[in-house]
Amino acid sequence: MQEKIVIKPFLDVFNAQGKLTTQLIYGELVKLTGDENEFGVGIKSELDGYTGFCDDNYLIEAKQQTHKVKVINSPIFENSDLKSKHICNLSLNSFLYIKEKGEVFSNIGIGWIYNKHISEINEYYDFTNMMELATDFSSTPYVWAGRTSYGIDCSAFAQMLFLACGIIMPRDTKDQCKLNWQEIKLTDLKTSDLIFWDGHVGIMLDNINIIHANASDMMVKQDLLKNVIENIKNKENKDIKKILRYKPDRQIIIK
């Protein structure tokens, strides 16, 4: 199958019925499946295997990506000058082809990015620092199917944080909660544990506070876990489904 990369800060992906299901991030590698309908061409993400249909006007021939965005949100400028025209912003984990490396900015084809906002593609955050990255997302808008700092949903929030640490996760909560990670009791919580309800996931900041992208606040927000448990129980009559803790021997690490 032909390989292409995304050349837009985020690209909406639809199912065969036209329902928005996810987004592709800038530089994400996809394979064309050969299918096509009124919602676009058929694709399969090389990152998480997600399939759907998207606008092929924002797909170009794959290039060798060597870097990625390491901050939550990085502005792209027309020239290597912060006072030049602002083109767009790219989000965490966006993959980059460096056309020209400068002392302060680098040309990525669509414009120039600040060098301190990028890292080599095989450099990752230490897993123990994940929560510092998570709190940087605070107040990011909640957007169904979103995967970027423009807007993000609960499962993408978890996926993007773990990806920044080099850990591959599925896209949706229904698949994330099936991961072969260590299952934890509510009385044994610690930082970075994932807590699942039916259709929702949050990440523990410590043993009592959770951070999650949620539709109640329409943003990424920190809360007391006990309040979230009570709120979901009262509004949706749902209890905690599972609590998982990442273990290095339980999942693929990006090399």
FENGI-V725504 format. One record per residue. N is the residue number from 1. RES is the residue in one small letter. PSI is psi in whole degrees, -180 to 180 (NA if undefined). OMEGA is omega in degrees with one decimal (* if undefined). Layout:
# FENGI-V725504
n = (N:N)
res = (RES:RES)
psi = (PSI:PSI)
omega = (OMEGA:OMEGA)
This chain:
# FENGI-V725504
n = (1:2:3:4:5:6:7:8:9:10:11:12:13:14:15:16:17:18:19:20:21:22:23:24:25:26:27:28:29:30:31:32:33:34:35:36:37:38:39:40:41:42:43:44:45:46:47:48:49:50:51:52:53:54:55:56:57:58:59:60:61:62:63:64:65:66:67:68:69:70:71:72:73:74:75:76:77:78:79:80:81:82:83:84:85:86:87:88:89:90:91:92:93:94:95:96:97:98:99:100:101:102:103:104:105:106:107:108:109:110:111:112:113:114:115:116:117:118:119:120:121:122:123:124:125:126:127:128:129:130:131:132:133:134:135:136:137:138:139:140:141:142:143:144:145:146:147:148:149:150:151:152:153:154:155:156:157:158:159:160:161:162:163:164:165:166:167:168:169:170:171:172:173:174:175:176:177:178:179:180:181:182:183:184:185:186:187:188:189:190:191:192:193:194:195:196:197:198:199:200:201:202:203:204:205:206:207:208:209:210:211:212:213:214:215:216:217:218:219:220:221:222:223:224:225:226:227:228:229:230:231:232:233:234:235:236:237:238:239:240:241:242:243:244:245:246:247:248:249:250:251:252:253:254:255)
res = (m:q:e:k:i:v:i:k:p:f:l:d:v:f:n:a:q:g:k:l:t:t:q:l:i:y:g:e:l:v:k:l:t:g:d:e:n:e:f:g:v:g:i:k:s:e:l:d:g:y:t:g:f:c:d:d:n:y:l:i:e:a:k:q:q:t:h:k:v:k:v:i:n:s:p:i:f:e:n:s:d:l:k:s:k:h:i:c:n:l:s:l:n:s:f:l:y:i:k:e:k:g:e:v:f:s:n:i:g:i:g:w:i:y:n:k:h:i:s:e:i:n:e:y:y:d:f:t:n:m:m:e:l:a:t:d:f:s:s:t:p:y:v:w:a:g:r:t:s:y:g:i:d:c:s:a:f:a:q:m:l:f:l:a:c:g:i:i:m:p:r:d:t:k:d:q:c:k:l:n:w:q:e:i:k:l:t:d:l:k:t:s:d:l:i:f:w:d:g:h:v:g:i:m:l:d:n:i:n:i:i:h:a:n:a:s:d:m:m:v:k:q:d:l:l:k:n:v:i:e:n:i:k:n:k:e:n:k:d:i:k:k:i:l:r:y:k:p:d:r:q:i:i:i:k)
psi = (145:137:138:166:157:136:44:147:-39:149:120:142:134:156:-177:-20:0:11:133:126:-29:-176:151:142:163:131:-2:135:130:158:136:130:-13:-8:160:141:-168:-13:-3:-162:151:134:159:123:132:-19:-51:6:6:140:160:-158:139:169:116:-1:-17:22:133:168:138:137:163:109:132:-15:174:162:130:0:169:-37:121:127:145:131:156:-36:176:57:123:-13:0:175:134:126:-51:-178:144:148:170:135:4:134:140:143:118:112:-36:127:121:179:-35:-40:157:144:121:15:-50:-8:-164:137:147:127:-31:-9:2:161:167:152:-24:17:137:157:145:134:-33:-16:9:-37:-28:-41:-40:-44:-23:-24:-7:134:2:134:143:124:122:128:-1:149:18:178:-11:-28:140:150:179:-45:-34:-35:-48:-46:-44:-37:-46:-36:-39:-22:6:16:122:131:154:168:-41:154:-36:-28:-35:-39:-6:1:146:59:174:127:133:149:156:-26:-1:32:149:176:136:-2:142:129:126:134:175:108:8:148:143:168:133:128:-34:-149:-3:-16:140:151:134:151:117:149:-17:-41:-10:39:171:127:148:138:159:130:-41:-33:-37:-44:-46:-42:-46:-36:-44:-40:-37:-3:43:140:166:132:-42:153:126:145:129:135:134:-27:6:-8:156:133:136:132:NA)
omega = (-178.5:179.8:177.3:175.8:-178.9:-177.3:-179.5:-178.9:170.1:-176.1:-178.2:178.1:-176.6:172.3:-175.2:179.5:177.9:177.3:176.1:-176.3:179.7:173.4:169.8:178.9:-178.8:177.4:-179.3:-178.3:177.6:171.6:176.5:-175.8:-177.3:177.0:177.7:173.6:-175.9:-178.7:175.8:179.3:178.8:179.8:171.0:-179.9:176.2:-178.0:-174.8:176.6:-177.7:-179.5:178.2:-177.5:-179.5:-179.4:-176.8:174.5:-178.5:174.9:177.5:178.7:-176.0:174.9:-179.6:-179.4:-174.4:-175.7:177.8:176.3:-176.6:177.2:-177.1:-172.4:-178.1:179.3:176.1:-175.8:-179.3:179.4:-180.0:-175.1:-176.4:177.7:177.0:-175.6:176.6:-175.7:-178.3:172.1:173.9:-172.8:177.3:177.1:173.5:-174.6:-168.4:167.7:-178.4:-180.0:179.6:-179.0:176.5:-178.5:-176.4:-179.3:175.4:179.0:-179.6:177.9:178.2:-178.6:-174.3:-178.7:-179.6:-174.3:-179.1:178.9:-176.8:175.0:174.2:-169.5:-178.9:174.4:-175.1:172.7:170.9:-177.0:-178.1:179.6:-175.5:-175.3:173.6:177.2:-179.2:-177.7:174.7:179.1:-175.9:-179.7:171.4:-177.6:171.3:176.4:177.2:178.9:-179.2:-179.5:-174.1:177.2:172.4:-179.2:-172.7:174.7:-169.0:-176.2:176.6:176.1:176.8:-177.3:-177.7:178.8:179.9:177.7:178.3:176.4:177.8:-175.6:-178.2:175.8:172.3:-177.1:-169.9:-179.1:-178.0:177.6:179.0:-176.5:176.6:179.9:-179.5:177.4:-179.0:178.0:-170.9:174.2:-178.8:-178.9:-174.0:-174.6:171.0:-177.3:175.1:174.2:177.9:178.5:-176.1:161.3:175.0:179.0:-179.9:176.9:174.6:-177.8:-178.9:173.8:175.8:-177.5:179.7:-176.0:-178.8:170.4:-175.2:171.0:-172.7:-176.6:177.7:178.2:-177.2:178.5:169.8:-172.8:173.9:-178.8:166.6:-178.2:-177.6:178.5:178.7:178.3:-179.0:-178.5:-179.6:178.3:-177.4:-175.4:-172.7:-178.2:179.8:175.9:176.6:-178.2:-176.4:173.3:-177.0:176.6:179.3:172.9:-175.2:-177.1:-172.3:-173.7:-179.1:171.9:176.9:-179.8:*)
